[in-house]
Amino acid sequence: MKQIIQSFKTGATILEEVPAPQVQRGCVLIQTTRSLVSLGTERMLVEFGKSNLIQKARQQPDKVKQVLDKIKTDGLVPTLEAVFNKLGEPLPLGYCNVGKVIAVGDGVTDFKVGDRVASNGQHAEFVCVPKNLVVHIPDNVSDEEATFTVIGSIGLQGIRLLNPTLGETVVVVGLGLIGLLTAQLLVANGCKVIGTDIDEAKLAMANAWGVVPFNPLKGDVVKFVEEQTHGIGADGVIITASAKNNDIISQAARMSRKRGRIVLVGVIGLELSRAEFYEKELSFQVSCSYGPGRYDENYEQKGIDYPLPFVRWTEKRNFETILQAISSGRIHVKEMITEEVPLQEYLKIYGEIGTSKSIASILKYDEQVQLHPSHNVKLKDTNFTASKGVVGIVGSGNFTKMTMLPALKGTGAGFKYIASSGGVTSTALAKKYGIANSTTNYQEILQDEEVDLVMITTRHHLHAPMVVESLNAGKNVFVEKPLALNAEELEQIIDAQQKSNKNITVGFNRRFSPHVQKIKQIVGDTPMNVIATMNAGFIPNNVWVHDMKVGGGRIIGEACHFIDLITFLTGSKVKAVCMNAMGVHPEENTDNASILLKYENGSTGVINYFANGSKAYSKERLEVYSQERTLVMDNFRKTEGFGTKGFSKLKTALDKGHKNQFELLIKRTKEGGSPLIPFDEIINTTKASFAAIESLKSNAWVVVE
């Protein structure tokens, strides 16, 4: 299928051929008929992409600080590689989609095949959208009109935050697409509306709908508002404009009445004058997109609705309100449509997006396109017959892009597939790394007899079921940690492995680092004390890794790295675990904890996994104490020995062992042989991570069976 994407690196806007998405649980699959180009938002993205590195840095000073911190801990070259990889990410454009439902996922009862719907889907011939972001279109609303649903809800949410009452005077600053819709909704609400813009055509359009127009280039906007309100000032100001200076927020404060309300929907400079806000006791609030539910994974992705009696207006209910307003004629949108362009001629819009005077541009899609589009796009015609080491990758997220694929270069792997749910990222990576096929159907990888190794880098809750499927399909498996999230999943994997007799490798790369290999060479298998500290860094609570059902928490999901590392160094298995966490009543998904490990050979391990430290400090540190010798490894860049004859120091670029691990893995896949990491050690490490959580709950040592 065809989809519009934007490159942050080059600034190019491209109509890309990507595999069509499959319908997912809780979602509907939509064939697009129309989509609206949000000229304001998409113009900013396009212009950002076209700017040079210095201009990009100036626009994102917070990101510059993160880069500088990363240089201190990881070094210059790895940091630059990470930055350029990030800039190379393709960005799918669009969020105002209209089409018809062609498939309904499990758990969806509100929609059926053939329904006309509006959603926040992208500019693509087919989109898969969660049910809480999809709404039915009334019969008397055309597809073109319905494309205004999502962008209209952005203005509506700003109005809901302002909470205007009948007869109040509200100023709308900026009469672009969102501003014109906002002004109409306010008029329908019984408000006196003053609209300001420098475009006379937009002012004339607003005036026809009952808005009092004013061009700030032709006079003092503050004085005009005072005149219109008999010296009182505006009850409310909604800012839908886009500007880099602080003039607009200052004007908004000065035109407001005492105890007036200001709501920001657009993007402007925000250096507030305390005096302007203090003297009038003004209220200021930033509006977040479509309404309650936005960026809440439980609402948007899992389909868990907020109870209507307690949250009257969610983003989906805002969508429905806009469509009702269009249907009843309370707001007019057809007059705002400047142009309708076939999808193939998208550059008529994007090529002039920086200078365009258009209000609303609509993309038209070929409705005769095949209803069963391909889930696979062949990018390279390569013959893999009789080849060994043929790889299929499932997952194209940050780990695959930033770490795994760069480390796999030069290993001799034959890349036949890469799969992702959306198809955009997998296609971009396939092009960059010469992978033959991009797909949204990972089953194609499992069914292909030429594939020797399936590499799984999806979200954690998918690891175990995909490992089992891959083993049942007769494939060797590499899976990024963790292997499983609970004991039941682990037992299913053990059973599948025993039946298939195929190798499983978990991404415990640190044991393959030259620093760890050197330490192991020096200390051997003698009993030892090991202290591992991970300055993991803060991750907000709403990120999926903290969800025990999806990410498993950071102890199971990440601290398992260090359990395996200490197991490798001691040459023994964990027999008991005790974990203590920060806080009076720590949750099981804690990421500030200390884990004590007892090993069968008498060794002990301590893992300090902390998320409350400074990012300027080294991320990982390892101390090994054995037979009056001490070895200290700092962030996989420097290892020092104390009391170690013949060894004092090892320095390298940042090397966590990924390259060595993948070279050995591909070689083992081609030539055969025993697993790269003994399977019983992988099982023991996984059980030990489960035991750590059990220990926290029971406040006791837990024996690892």
C-alpha positions as CSV (number, residue, x, y, z in Angstrom):
1,M,0.0,0.0,0.0
2,K,1.0,3.7,-0.3
3,Q,1.7,5.8,2.8
4,I,3.1,9.4,3.2
5,I,6.1,9.6,5.5
6,Q,8.5,12.4,6.5
7,S,12.2,12.1,7.1
8,F,13.6,14.1,10.0
9,K,17.1,13.7,8.6
10,T,16.6,15.0,5.0
11,G,13.3,16.8,5.3
12,A,11.9,14.8,2.3
13,T,8.2,13.9,2.2
14,I,7.8,10.6,0.5
15,L,4.9,8.5,-0.8
16,E,6.3,5.1,0.3
17,E,5.3,1.6,-0.7
18,V,4.9,-0.3,2.6
19,P,3.2,-3.6,3.7
20,A,-0.4,-3.1,4.7
21,P,-1.2,-3.5,8.4
22,Q,-3.2,-6.5,9.7
23,V,-6.2,-6.0,12.0
24,Q,-5.2,-6.2,15.6
25,R,-7.2,-7.1,18.7
26,G,-9.3,-4.2,19.9
27,C,-8.9,-2.4,16.5
28,V,-10.6,-1.9,13.2
29,L,-8.9,-2.0,9.8
30,I,-10.0,0.9,7.6
31,Q,-9.6,1.5,3.8
32,T,-9.0,5.2,3.5
33,T,-11.2,7.3,1.2
34,R,-10.2,10.8,2.3
35,S,-7.7,12.4,4.7
36,L,-7.2,16.0,5.8
37,V,-3.7,17.5,5.8
38,S,-3.3,19.5,9.0
39,L,-1.2,22.3,7.4
40,G,-0.2,23.9,10.7
41,T,1.1,20.7,12.5
42,E,2.5,19.1,9.4
43,R,4.2,22.3,8.2
44,M,6.1,22.4,11.5
45,L,7.2,18.7,11.0
46,V,8.3,19.3,7.4
47,E,10.2,22.5,8.2
48,F,11.9,20.8,11.2
49,G,13.0,18.0,8.9
50,K,14.4,20.4,6.4
51,S,16.4,22.4,9.0
52,N,20.1,21.7,9.5
53,L,21.6,20.0,12.7
54,I,22.3,23.4,14.4
55,Q,18.8,24.6,13.7
56,K,17.3,21.3,15.0
57,A,19.5,21.6,18.2
58,R,18.3,25.2,18.8
59,Q,14.7,24.1,18.6
60,Q,15.2,21.2,21.1
61,P,17.6,22.4,23.8
62,D,16.4,19.7,26.2
63,K,17.5,17.0,23.7
64,V,20.9,18.7,23.4
65,K,21.5,18.3,27.1
66,Q,20.6,14.6,26.9
67,V,23.1,14.2,24.1
68,L,25.9,15.9,26.1
69,D,25.1,13.7,29.1
70,K,25.3,10.6,26.9
71,I,28.6,11.7,25.4
72,K,30.0,11.8,29.0
73,T,28.9,8.3,29.8
74,D,29.0,6.4,26.5
75,G,31.5,8.4,24.5
76,L,31.3,10.6,21.3
77,V,31.0,8.0,18.6
78,P,28.2,5.8,20.1
79,T,26.3,9.0,20.9
80,L,26.6,10.4,17.4
81,E,25.5,7.0,16.0
82,A,22.5,7.1,18.2
83,V,21.6,10.7,17.2
84,F,21.9,10.0,13.5
85,N,19.9,6.8,13.8
86,K,17.2,8.7,15.6
87,L,17.1,11.4,13.0
88,G,16.9,8.7,10.3
89,E,13.5,7.4,11.7
90,P,10.7,7.8,9.2
91,L,7.7,9.7,10.6
92,P,4.2,8.7,9.3
93,L,2.2,11.9,8.7
94,G,-1.5,12.6,9.2
95,Y,-4.1,12.1,11.9
96,C,-7.4,13.1,10.2
97,N,-8.6,9.9,8.4
98,V,-11.9,8.9,6.9
99,G,-12.8,5.5,5.3
100,K,-14.7,2.3,5.5
101,V,-14.2,-0.6,7.8
102,I,-12.9,-3.8,6.0
103,A,-12.0,-5.9,9.1
104,V,-12.9,-5.9,12.8
105,G,-10.5,-7.2,15.4
106,D,-11.3,-9.4,18.4
107,G,-13.0,-7.6,21.2
108,V,-14.6,-5.0,19.0
109,T,-18.5,-4.9,18.9
110,D,-19.3,-1.3,18.0
111,F,-18.2,-1.6,14.3
112,K,-18.9,-3.9,11.4
113,V,-17.5,-4.3,7.9
114,G,-18.8,-1.6,5.6
115,D,-19.2,1.1,8.3
116,R,-18.1,4.6,7.3
117,V,-15.8,5.9,10.0
118,A,-13.5,8.8,11.0
119,S,-10.3,8.2,13.0
120,N,-6.9,9.6,13.8
121,G,-5.4,7.3,11.2
122,Q,-2.5,8.4,9.1
123,H,-2.2,9.3,5.4
124,A,-2.2,5.7,4.2
125,E,-4.4,3.6,2.0
126,F,-5.1,1.3,4.9
127,V,-4.9,2.0,8.6
128,C,-5.4,-0.1,11.7
129,V,-6.8,2.1,14.5
130,P,-7.9,1.2,18.1
131,K,-11.6,1.3,18.7
132,N,-11.6,4.3,21.1
133,L,-10.1,6.4,18.3
134,V,-12.7,5.5,15.7
135,V,-16.3,6.9,15.4
136,H,-19.3,6.4,13.1
137,I,-20.1,9.1,10.5
138,P,-23.7,10.3,10.2
139,D,-25.3,9.5,6.9
140,N,-25.8,13.2,6.0
141,V,-22.1,14.0,6.5
142,S,-19.8,13.5,3.5
143,D,-16.4,11.9,3.6
144,E,-14.8,15.3,2.9
145,E,-16.7,16.9,5.8
146,A,-15.9,14.1,8.2
147,T,-12.1,14.6,7.7
148,F,-12.5,17.6,10.0
149,T,-13.6,15.4,13.0
150,V,-10.2,15.0,14.7
151,I,-8.9,18.5,14.1
152,G,-12.2,19.9,15.2
153,S,-11.9,18.0,18.5
154,I,-8.6,19.8,19.2
155,G,-10.4,23.1,19.2
156,L,-13.3,21.6,21.1
157,Q,-11.0,20.4,23.9
158,G,-9.6,23.9,24.2
159,I,-13.2,25.3,24.6
160,R,-14.1,22.6,27.2
161,L,-11.1,23.7,29.3
162,L,-12.1,27.4,28.9
163,N,-15.7,26.5,30.0
164,P,-17.4,29.6,28.4
165,T,-20.9,30.5,29.4
166,L,-23.7,32.1,27.3
167,G,-23.0,35.7,26.5
168,E,-19.3,35.7,27.4
169,T,-16.7,37.3,25.1
170,V,-14.0,35.0,23.8
171,V,-11.0,36.0,21.6
172,V,-9.7,33.4,19.3
173,V,-6.1,34.2,18.3
174,G,-5.2,32.7,15.0
175,L,-7.8,31.8,12.4
176,G,-6.2,28.8,10.8
177,L,-8.0,25.5,10.5
178,I,-8.4,24.9,14.3
179,G,-9.1,28.6,14.9
180,L,-11.9,28.8,12.5
181,L,-13.5,25.6,13.8
182,T,-13.0,26.9,17.4
183,A,-14.6,30.2,16.6
184,Q,-17.7,28.5,15.0
185,L,-18.1,26.3,18.0
186,L,-18.0,29.3,20.4
187,V,-20.6,31.1,18.3
188,A,-22.8,28.0,18.5
189,N,-22.3,28.1,22.3
190,G,-23.8,31.5,22.5
191,C,-20.6,33.5,22.9
192,K,-19.5,36.8,21.4
193,V,-16.4,35.8,19.5
194,I,-13.6,38.1,18.3
195,G,-11.2,36.4,15.8
196,T,-7.7,37.8,15.1
197,D,-5.5,36.9,12.1
198,I,-3.4,38.7,9.6
199,D,-5.1,36.9,6.6
200,E,-8.0,38.9,5.3
201,A,-9.6,36.0,3.5
202,K,-9.8,34.0,6.8
203,L,-11.2,37.1,8.6
204,A,-13.9,37.5,6.0
205,M,-14.8,33.8,6.3
206,A,-15.1,34.1,10.0
207,N,-17.1,37.3,9.8
208,A,-19.7,35.4,7.6
209,W,-20.1,33.0,10.5
210,G,-20.8,35.7,13.1
211,V,-17.3,36.3,14.3
212,V,-16.0,39.9,14.9
213,P,-12.8,40.0,12.8
214,F,-9.7,42.0,13.6
215,N,-6.3,42.2,11.8
216,P,-3.5,43.0,14.3
217,L,-1.5,44.5,11.5
218,K,-4.0,47.3,11.2
219,G,-4.3,48.4,14.8
220,D,-3.8,47.6,18.5
221,V,-5.6,44.3,19.2
222,V,-5.7,44.9,23.0
223,K,-7.5,48.3,22.5
224,F,-9.9,46.7,20.0
225,V,-10.9,44.0,22.5
226,E,-11.3,46.7,25.2
227,E,-13.6,48.7,22.9
228,Q,-15.6,45.6,22.0
229,T,-16.1,44.8,25.7
230,H,-16.7,48.3,27.0
231,G,-13.4,48.4,28.8
232,I,-14.0,45.1,30.7
233,G,-11.7,42.9,28.7
234,A,-12.3,39.4,27.3
235,D,-13.7,36.7,29.5
236,G,-11.6,34.2,27.8
237,V,-8.8,33.9,25.2
238,I,-8.1,30.7,23.1
239,I,-4.7,30.8,21.4
240,T,-4.7,28.6,18.2
241,A,-1.9,30.5,16.5
242,S,1.7,29.3,16.0
243,A,4.5,31.8,16.7
244,K,8.0,31.6,18.2
245,N,7.9,35.0,20.1
246,N,6.2,35.9,23.4
247,D,4.1,38.7,22.0
248,I,0.9,36.6,21.8
249,I,0.8,35.5,25.4
250,S,1.5,39.0,26.5
251,Q,-1.3,40.4,24.4
252,A,-3.7,37.7,25.6
253,A,-3.0,38.7,29.2
254,R,-3.5,42.4,28.5
255,M,-6.8,41.9,26.6
256,S,-8.2,39.7,29.4
257,R,-10.6,41.0,32.1
258,K,-9.7,40.5,35.7
259,R,-9.8,36.8,36.6
260,G,-10.0,35.9,32.9
261,R,-9.0,32.6,31.4
262,I,-6.4,31.8,28.8
263,V,-6.1,28.5,27.0
264,L,-3.3,27.6,24.7
265,V,-4.1,25.2,21.9
266,G,-1.3,26.3,19.4
267,V,2.4,26.6,19.8
268,I,3.9,30.0,21.0
269,G,6.6,31.5,23.1
270,L,5.8,31.1,26.8
271,E,7.9,33.6,28.7
272,L,5.1,35.0,30.9
273,S,5.1,38.4,32.6
274,R,4.3,37.8,36.2
275,A,2.9,41.3,36.6
276,E,0.5,40.9,33.7
277,F,-0.9,37.7,35.2
278,Y,-0.6,38.7,38.9
279,E,-2.5,41.9,38.7
280,K,-5.6,40.3,37.1
281,E,-5.3,36.9,38.7
282,L,-5.5,35.3,35.3
283,S,-5.8,31.5,34.7
284,F,-3.6,29.9,32.1
285,Q,-3.9,26.3,30.8
286,V,-2.4,24.3,28.0
287,S,-4.8,22.1,26.1
288,C,-3.7,18.5,25.3
289,S,-4.9,17.4,21.9
290,Y,-8.2,15.7,21.5
291,G,-9.3,15.4,25.1
292,P,-9.3,13.0,28.1
293,G,-7.8,9.7,27.1
294,R,-5.0,11.2,25.0
295,Y,-1.7,9.4,25.5
296,D,-3.3,7.1,28.0
297,E,-2.4,3.6,26.8
298,N,-5.2,2.0,28.8
299,Y,-7.7,4.2,27.0
300,E,-6.2,4.4,23.5
301,Q,-4.5,1.0,23.0
302,K,-6.3,-1.3,25.4
303,G,-9.8,0.2,24.8
304,I,-10.7,0.8,28.4
305,D,-13.2,3.7,28.4
306,Y,-13.6,6.2,31.2
307,P,-17.1,6.0,32.8
308,L,-19.3,8.6,31.3
309,P,-20.9,9.8,34.6
310,F,-17.3,10.7,35.8
311,V,-15.6,11.7,32.6
312,R,-18.3,13.2,30.4
313,W,-16.1,14.2,27.5
314,T,-13.4,11.8,26.3
315,E,-11.5,12.2,23.0
316,K,-13.9,9.7,21.3
317,R,-16.9,11.6,22.6
318,N,-15.3,14.8,21.4
319,F,-15.0,13.2,17.9
320,E,-18.7,12.4,18.0
321,T,-19.6,15.9,19.1
322,I,-17.8,17.4,16.1
323,L,-19.6,15.1,13.7
324,Q,-23.0,16.0,15.3
325,A,-22.2,19.7,14.9
326,I,-21.4,19.2,11.3
327,S,-24.5,17.0,10.7
328,S,-26.8,19.6,12.4
329,G,-25.2,22.6,10.5
330,R,-23.9,24.3,13.6
331,I,-20.4,24.4,12.1
332,H,-19.5,24.7,8.4
333,V,-16.4,23.0,7.0
334,K,-17.0,22.7,3.2
335,E,-16.1,26.4,2.8
336,M,-12.7,25.8,4.3
337,I,-11.7,23.2,1.8
338,T,-9.1,24.9,-0.5
339,E,-8.1,21.9,-2.6
340,E,-8.7,18.2,-3.1
341,V,-5.7,16.3,-4.5
342,P,-5.3,12.6,-5.5
343,L,-2.9,10.8,-3.2
344,Q,-0.4,10.2,-6.0
345,E,-0.1,14.0,-6.4
346,Y,0.6,14.7,-2.7
347,L,3.5,17.0,-3.6
348,K,1.0,19.6,-4.8
349,I,0.3,20.1,-1.1
350,Y,3.6,19.2,0.6
351,G,5.8,20.7,-2.0
352,E,4.4,24.2,-1.2
353,I,3.5,23.6,2.4
354,G,5.8,26.3,3.7
355,T,4.3,29.0,1.6
356,S,0.7,27.8,1.1
357,K,-2.2,30.0,1.9
358,S,-4.6,27.1,1.9
359,I,-6.9,26.5,4.9
360,A,-7.7,22.8,4.4
361,S,-6.2,20.4,1.9
362,I,-7.7,17.0,1.3
363,L,-6.1,13.9,-0.1
364,K,-8.4,11.6,-2.2
365,Y,-7.7,7.8,-2.3
366,D,-8.4,5.3,-5.0
367,E,-11.4,3.4,-3.7
368,Q,-10.9,0.7,-6.3
369,V,-7.6,-0.4,-4.7
370,Q,-7.4,-4.1,-3.8
371,L,-9.4,-4.9,-0.7
372,H,-6.9,-7.5,0.4
373,P,-3.6,-5.7,0.1
374,S,-0.3,-7.4,0.5
375,H,1.3,-7.7,3.9
376,N,4.7,-8.1,2.3
377,V,6.8,-5.8,0.2
378,K,9.9,-7.3,-1.6
379,L,12.7,-4.7,-1.6
380,K,15.6,-6.9,-2.8
381,D,15.5,-9.9,-5.1
382,T,17.9,-12.3,-3.3
383,N,18.1,-16.1,-3.7
384,F,18.4,-17.8,-0.3
385,T,18.1,-21.3,-1.5
386,A,20.6,-23.6,0.2
387,S,21.9,-20.7,2.3
388,K,22.7,-21.1,6.0
389,G,22.2,-18.4,8.6
390,V,19.0,-17.0,7.0
391,V,17.4,-14.5,9.4
392,G,13.9,-13.2,9.9
393,I,13.5,-10.3,12.4
394,V,10.3,-9.7,14.3
395,G,10.2,-6.2,15.7
396,S,11.7,-3.0,14.4
397,G,11.8,-0.8,17.5
398,N,14.7,1.1,19.0
399,F,16.7,-2.0,20.0
400,T,16.6,-3.4,16.5
401,K,17.4,-0.1,14.9
402,M,20.0,1.3,17.3
403,T,21.7,-1.8,18.5
404,M,21.0,-5.1,16.8
405,L,21.1,-4.3,13.1
406,P,24.3,-2.2,13.4
407,A,25.9,-5.1,15.4
408,L,24.8,-7.7,12.9
409,K,26.6,-5.9,10.0
410,G,29.5,-8.0,8.8
411,T,28.4,-11.2,10.5
412,G,27.4,-12.9,7.2
413,A,23.7,-13.2,8.2
414,G,21.3,-13.5,5.3
415,F,18.5,-11.0,6.1
416,K,15.3,-12.3,4.4
417,Y,12.6,-10.6,6.5
418,I,11.9,-7.8,9.0
419,A,8.4,-7.5,10.4
420,S,6.6,-4.6,12.2
421,S,3.0,-4.1,13.0
422,G,2.8,-0.8,11.0
423,G,5.2,-1.6,8.2
424,V,6.8,1.8,8.0
425,T,9.8,1.3,10.3
426,S,10.4,-2.2,9.0
427,T,10.5,-0.9,5.4
428,A,12.9,1.9,6.3
429,L,15.3,-0.6,8.1
430,A,15.0,-3.1,5.2
431,K,16.1,-0.4,2.8
432,K,19.0,0.7,5.0
433,Y,20.4,-2.8,5.8
434,G,19.6,-4.6,2.5
435,I,16.9,-6.8,4.0
436,A,14.9,-8.6,1.2
437,N,11.4,-8.3,2.6
438,S,9.4,-6.0,4.8
439,T,6.2,-7.5,6.3
440,T,3.4,-6.9,8.8
441,N,2.7,-10.6,9.0
442,Y,5.4,-12.4,11.0
443,Q,3.8,-15.7,10.3
444,E,5.4,-15.5,6.8
445,I,8.7,-15.7,8.5
446,L,7.7,-18.8,10.5
447,Q,6.3,-20.5,7.4
448,D,9.3,-19.9,5.2
449,E,11.5,-23.1,5.2
450,E,14.6,-21.1,4.2
451,V,14.6,-19.1,7.5
452,D,17.0,-20.7,10.0
453,L,16.9,-18.1,12.8
454,V,14.0,-16.0,14.1
455,M,15.1,-12.9,16.0
456,I,12.4,-11.5,18.3
457,T,12.6,-7.9,19.6
458,T,9.0,-7.0,20.2
459,R,7.4,-5.7,23.5
460,H,8.1,-8.1,26.3
461,H,4.6,-9.7,26.6
462,L,4.9,-11.1,23.1
463,H,8.3,-12.7,23.6
464,A,7.1,-16.0,25.1
465,P,4.2,-16.8,22.7
466,M,6.4,-15.9,19.7
467,V,9.3,-18.0,21.0
468,V,6.9,-21.0,21.3
469,E,5.5,-20.4,17.8
470,S,9.0,-20.2,16.4
471,L,10.1,-23.4,18.1
472,N,7.0,-25.2,16.9
473,A,7.8,-24.0,13.4
474,G,11.2,-25.6,13.7
475,K,13.2,-22.4,13.9
476,N,16.2,-21.5,16.1
477,V,15.3,-18.5,18.2
478,F,17.1,-15.3,19.4
479,V,14.9,-13.3,21.8
480,E,15.8,-10.0,23.4
481,K,15.4,-10.2,27.2
482,P,13.3,-11.2,29.0
483,L,12.5,-14.7,27.8
484,A,9.2,-14.8,29.7
485,L,7.1,-12.7,32.2
486,N,5.9,-15.5,34.4
487,A,6.4,-19.2,35.3
488,E,3.6,-20.4,33.1
489,E,5.1,-18.9,30.0
490,L,8.5,-20.3,30.9
491,E,7.1,-23.8,31.2
492,Q,5.5,-23.5,27.8
493,I,8.9,-22.5,26.3
494,I,10.7,-25.4,28.0
495,D,8.1,-27.8,26.7
496,A,8.4,-26.4,23.1
497,Q,12.2,-26.5,23.2
498,Q,12.3,-30.1,24.3
499,K,10.0,-31.1,21.5
500,S,11.8,-29.1,18.8
501,N,15.3,-29.5,20.0
502,K,16.1,-26.1,18.5
503,N,18.4,-23.6,20.1
504,I,17.2,-20.6,22.1
505,T,19.4,-17.6,22.7
506,V,18.4,-14.7,25.0
507,G,20.0,-11.3,24.5
508,F,22.3,-11.5,27.6
509,N,25.0,-9.7,25.6
510,R,27.0,-8.5,28.6
511,R,28.7,-11.8,29.1
512,F,30.2,-11.4,25.6
513,S,31.8,-8.0,26.4
514,P,35.6,-8.0,26.2
515,H,35.6,-6.5,29.7
516,V,33.6,-9.3,31.2
517,Q,35.6,-11.9,29.2
518,K,38.8,-10.5,30.7
519,I,37.4,-10.6,34.2
520,K,36.3,-14.2,33.8
521,Q,39.7,-15.1,32.4
522,I,41.4,-13.7,35.5
523,V,39.1,-15.0,38.3
524,G,38.1,-18.3,36.9
525,D,35.4,-20.3,38.7
526,T,36.5,-19.7,42.2
527,P,33.9,-18.5,44.8
528,M,33.6,-14.7,44.6
529,N,31.6,-11.7,45.6
530,V,30.1,-9.6,42.8
531,I,28.4,-6.2,43.1
532,A,26.7,-4.9,40.0
533,T,25.2,-1.5,39.9
534,M,22.8,-0.2,37.2
535,N,22.1,3.5,37.2
536,A,19.1,2.8,35.0
537,G,17.6,6.2,34.8
538,F,14.0,7.4,35.3
539,I,11.2,6.2,33.1
540,P,7.7,7.7,33.7
541,N,5.2,5.4,35.4
542,N,2.9,5.4,32.3
543,V,5.5,3.8,30.0
544,W,4.7,0.2,29.1
545,V,7.8,-1.3,30.6
546,H,6.2,-0.8,34.1
547,D,3.1,-2.6,33.2
548,M,3.6,-6.1,34.7
549,K,1.4,-7.7,32.0
550,V,3.1,-6.0,29.1
551,G,6.7,-5.1,30.1
552,G,7.0,-7.2,33.3
553,G,8.6,-4.4,35.2
554,R,12.2,-3.4,35.0
555,I,13.5,-6.1,37.4
556,I,12.2,-8.9,35.2
557,G,12.7,-6.9,32.0
558,E,16.2,-5.5,32.6
559,A,17.8,-6.6,35.9
560,C,17.9,-10.1,34.5
561,H,20.9,-8.9,32.4
562,F,23.0,-8.7,35.6
563,I,21.7,-12.0,37.0
564,D,23.0,-13.7,33.9
565,L,26.2,-11.7,34.1
566,I,27.0,-12.8,37.6
567,T,26.0,-16.4,36.8
568,F,28.5,-16.3,33.9
569,L,31.3,-14.9,36.1
570,T,30.7,-17.3,39.0
571,G,30.2,-20.3,36.8
572,S,27.4,-21.4,39.0
573,K,23.6,-21.1,39.3
574,V,21.4,-19.0,41.6
575,K,19.9,-21.1,44.4
576,A,18.2,-18.3,46.4
577,V,17.1,-14.7,46.0
578,C,16.2,-11.8,48.3
579,M,15.1,-8.4,47.1
580,N,14.5,-5.2,49.0
581,A,13.1,-2.1,47.4
582,M,13.0,1.6,48.2
583,G,9.9,3.0,49.8
584,V,7.6,2.1,52.7
585,H,5.3,0.0,50.5
586,P,7.1,-0.7,47.2
587,E,5.2,-2.0,44.3
588,E,6.1,-5.2,42.4
589,N,7.1,-3.1,39.4
590,T,9.7,-1.1,41.4
591,D,12.8,0.1,39.7
592,N,14.7,1.1,42.8
593,A,15.8,-2.2,44.4
594,S,18.7,-4.3,45.7
595,I,18.8,-8.0,44.9
596,L,20.9,-10.5,46.9
597,L,21.9,-13.7,45.1
598,K,23.1,-17.0,46.7
599,Y,25.0,-19.3,44.3
600,E,25.4,-23.0,44.4
601,N,29.2,-22.8,44.7
602,G,29.1,-20.3,47.6
603,S,29.4,-17.1,45.5
604,T,27.3,-14.1,46.3
605,G,25.9,-11.5,44.1
606,V,24.4,-8.0,44.8
607,I,22.5,-6.2,42.1
608,N,21.7,-2.5,42.8
609,Y,19.1,-1.5,40.2
610,F,18.4,2.2,40.7
611,A,16.3,4.6,38.6
612,N,16.8,7.7,40.8
613,G,20.4,8.6,40.0
614,S,22.0,11.2,37.8
615,K,22.3,10.5,34.1
616,A,25.7,12.2,34.2
617,Y,27.0,9.3,36.2
618,S,28.1,6.0,34.5
619,K,25.1,3.8,33.7
620,E,26.7,0.4,34.7
621,R,29.4,-0.6,37.1
622,L,30.7,-4.0,38.1
623,E,33.0,-5.0,41.1
624,V,34.4,-8.5,41.5
625,Y,36.2,-9.6,44.7
626,S,38.1,-12.9,44.8
627,Q,41.2,-14.3,46.4
628,E,42.5,-10.8,47.5
629,R,41.9,-9.5,44.0
630,T,39.5,-6.8,42.9
631,L,38.4,-5.9,39.5
632,V,36.2,-2.9,38.7
633,M,34.5,-2.4,35.4
634,D,33.1,1.1,34.5
635,N,30.4,1.3,31.9
636,F,32.0,-1.3,29.6
637,R,34.6,1.2,28.7
638,K,37.3,0.7,31.4
639,T,38.3,-2.2,33.6
640,E,40.9,-1.9,36.3
641,G,42.5,-4.7,38.3
642,F,43.9,-4.5,41.8
643,G,46.1,-7.3,43.1
644,T,45.9,-8.9,39.7
645,K,49.3,-9.9,38.5
646,G,49.9,-9.2,34.9
647,F,46.8,-7.1,34.5
648,S,46.2,-3.5,35.4
649,K,43.8,-1.9,33.0
650,L,41.6,-2.5,29.9
651,K,40.2,0.5,27.9
652,T,37.9,0.2,24.9
653,A,35.1,2.2,23.2
654,L,31.7,1.4,24.8
655,D,31.4,-2.4,24.2
656,K,28.5,-4.3,25.9
657,G,29.2,-7.4,23.9
658,H,26.5,-7.1,21.2
659,K,28.9,-7.5,18.3
660,N,30.6,-10.6,19.7
661,Q,27.3,-12.1,20.7
662,F,25.8,-11.8,17.2
663,E,28.9,-12.9,15.4
664,L,29.0,-16.1,17.5
665,L,25.2,-16.5,17.1
666,I,25.3,-16.4,13.3
667,K,28.3,-18.7,13.1
668,R,26.6,-21.2,15.4
669,T,23.4,-21.0,13.3
670,K,25.4,-21.7,10.1
671,E,27.6,-24.4,11.5
672,G,25.4,-25.9,14.2
673,G,26.5,-26.9,17.7
674,S,25.4,-26.3,21.2
675,P,23.5,-23.2,22.3
676,L,25.4,-20.0,22.7
677,I,24.2,-19.8,26.3
678,P,23.4,-23.0,28.1
679,F,19.6,-23.4,28.2
680,D,19.6,-24.4,31.9
681,E,21.4,-21.1,32.7
682,I,18.8,-19.2,30.8
683,I,16.0,-21.0,32.7
684,N,17.8,-20.4,36.0
685,T,18.3,-16.7,35.4
686,T,14.6,-16.3,34.3
687,K,13.4,-18.1,37.4
688,A,15.7,-16.0,39.6
689,S,14.1,-12.8,38.2
690,F,10.7,-14.1,39.1
691,A,12.0,-15.1,42.6
692,A,13.1,-11.5,43.1
693,I,9.5,-10.2,42.7
694,E,8.2,-13.0,44.9
695,S,10.8,-12.1,47.6
696,L,9.6,-8.5,47.6
697,K,6.0,-9.6,48.1
698,S,6.8,-12.2,50.8
699,N,9.6,-10.2,52.5
700,A,11.8,-13.3,52.6
701,W,14.4,-15.3,50.8
702,V,13.0,-17.4,47.9
703,V,14.6,-20.6,46.8
704,V,15.0,-21.0,43.0
705,E,13.9,-24.5,42.1
